[in-house]
Amino acid sequence: MPSHPVSILDSAARLLGEKCSHANLNEACEAYGLSIVVEPEIGSRVERVRARLKNLDPKRLPKVVGEIADALGDLKLSEEAWAIAERDDRPITEITRRDIALCLDGVELSGGLNLIDFLGRIWPLDTMSESQPFGLGLADAIRQHFIKDPDWSTEELFQELNALSCSRKRFGALLEHAVHPLARRGAEQLDLVNRLNPILERDGYRLEVTGAASTHPVYGLRLIAAGVHGRPKNLIFASNGPKPTIGFADAINNDIVVLSNEESCLVYDRPIPAAGLLWHDLGEWYAATHGVPGADESSNRHALGTRLTASLDSDAEKKVFGTYFRSFSAALGSALPALIPQVYLHYDPAVVSRLRDRSSFPRQRMDFLLLLPHNSRIVIEVDGKHHFERNGLASLPAYAEMVSADRDLRLLGYEVYRFGANELVGPGSDELIAKFFGRLFEKHGIGR
């Protein structure tokens, strides 16, 4: 039998079982995807609902309980269930929620709708009176302090609603209702979306068009491209010679040390910021670890550029690298993401060549890597004929190996973009490269 959070399961069984009659219980259960466990069903209404809930996949149960609690107005159970369902999701932090409240000060939160009716779609206001004096219900308190004699700020309204710490689903519903065509349309709707999104993007979310109502766009809160799970720990790059031999300086902390061929690569050993790795960060690190004492910043940055260029394998790769900096360094300045060449992805130990029971990883290095905000990792590959041939002949197995490795990377959350080497040389190549990176930056909100 699957393991379930017992408290929310029992609470949902009581709530739905007691709200339904014997006649409509099956219909109500089926509305939430709760299939009959045994036929004919026996026991009380609560026992029959409990049996159906226990039959759910444990990962699905909290969402179903949340939906039941939302529909039947049980705020406590709803928040307990959604807290479990969202446990592994990116949060919308209290800082972001307070900043959104400040952004909404001076804005009619409900647009053209009655505010109490608007909020009542998201919170069961009639049951929320615990924090109000003199037995005043929350709906009456909002009328008094936010509408009639407004001495509450939007942030204080959020505090009374518990919007600063409620489930992401409920907070998202508040924003979705605020920009729904029923509340506001046209330029007013778009303006509010454009004001909210830069705040939400700090936590990895955006309001995006998900549909239409009477030709007007409908927005939903969506997670920005998920990126790669986990934080980068080791960045071994700019390989221009023999493969380095690597060991652990501290295996518990995953701290590595280059044992031999250190001169053939660079190892960035600083934490990668949430904003990704910028050219500015890489330049500071190189000056501190490889720079000439007493040299000015410009000299050290030039030395870094020379070192990175030396790792490039072809004229096409050099064209990508050079065009990137010529096209964007002036516009983005210190906010320019670092285009990192020849990055080790899979790293076999040096002894792999002596092992007989396995082959080495098919893709050892990436041509270029960008580490962007929200754990987004962009792989750029420049394909020469060696990507598609073996022993000088076109090879379907070689091609299959390459696309298989691409699939694996994408499933891990990487974005992979490939260019044919012939695209990147000759007339028009500069424009092609600049246009690609411009569109990539637009997609990921770089330079906004």
Helices and strands as residue ranges (DSSP letters): H 6-19, H 25-31, H 45-54, H 61-72, H 75-85, H 94-104, H 115-120, G 125-127, G 133-135, H 138-142, I 143-148, H 154-161, H 168-178, H 186-200, G 201-203, E 205-213, E 216-223, E 235-237, E 245-250, E 255-260, G 262-264, E 266-268, H 279-289, H 297-309, H 315-332, G 333-335, E 340-344, G 350-354, E 365-372, E 376-383, G 385-387, E 389-390, E 393-394, H 396-411, E 415-420, G 421-424, H 429-443
